[in-house]
Amino acid sequence: MNFSYFEGVRILVVDHDLRSTQFITSCLRKSRCQILIAHTEADAYELLSSQTIDIILMDVSMCDLDGILFFKQLKKDINTCMIPVIFMILGNELQDCMKELKLGAVDYITKPVYGEELIARIHVVMAHKRQTELLQEKNKKLSELAITDELTQLYNRRYVIQRLREEIARSKRHSMSLSCLMLDVDYFKEVNDKFGHLAGDMVLRELADLLQNVVRATDVVSRYGGEEFIIVLPQTDWQGAYYVAEKIREEVEMQCFTTNNIKITVSVGVAGFEDGNVIDDGLLIDQADTAFYIAKKSGRNSVVCFNELNNI
């Protein structure tokens, strides 16, 4: 038997019969799994609350425990509902367990337990569990790829629009401020022309890291397209957003990028609403874009705030 699926696995055996638990422990001794024994309901709950359990092997007819009821309680608890359960039953108990087998128990084994059968059934359950975990991990990675910019590993345009709509709804609901920054690299074409596109890509990646280091963890930094970036600043009025934008501009101006010591600057447009008065994501982005366009036209390496345009 290949015990690769057993190594490091925690198996909780819930059984009042000392001889039965000793036999199960001896059968699984070579598997390198960790066997935890619960002879009572209280023992079982204590172990479940204090340990990470991978599989439960449960006698459905314990003296102090209605195994079917216990199983139903496990399935109702968010912390235990996903743990695979194998019933240990007497032959005449099979009919009583059929409903629970259909509702989520993964398998059963009849008593008296035979070692090879026990190992085989646990092996099948653990193999299925690992395959399910791998599938979930792949699905998680695919979901992350769908919202991630491949080059910079920032959020992409689709995600930031979705997130901005959520933040707008939150701002309206709680009458909070919300701001947005739009920025891009000044004369980025000259960087590509002089140093090559690989160096240009490296500049964008390093700029992405800089942006994430400057803003808060609750802020949303995304690559909007090309050398353009958008940053969503929840619970931040336009004055606070202007301060962040200016800090970004100064940090970028001081930094040397890539091994070629490339110097760049950025232009930033700022827009913000207070007290939840923002109308929609399109308006907020348009206002930041308008300010950004003026920053470009006014000499670059500058920050312009839409909220102050009447004063310009």
Secondary structure, DSSP 8 states (H G I E B T S, - for coil): ---TTTTT-EEEEE-S-HHHHHHHHHHTGGGT-EEEEESSHHHHHHHHHHS--SEEEEETT-TT--HHHHHHHHHHSTTTTTS-EEEEE-GGGHHHHHHHHHHT--EEEESS--HHHHHHHHHHHHHHHHHHHHHHHHHHHHHHHHTB-TTT-SB-HHHHHHHHHHHHHHHHHHT--EEEEEEEETTHHHHHHHH-HHHHHHHHHHHHHHHHHHS-TTSEEEEEETTEEEEEEET--HHHHHHHHHHHHHHHHH--BTTTTB---EEEEEEEESTT----HHHHHHHHHHHHHHHHHTTSS-EEEGGGGGG-
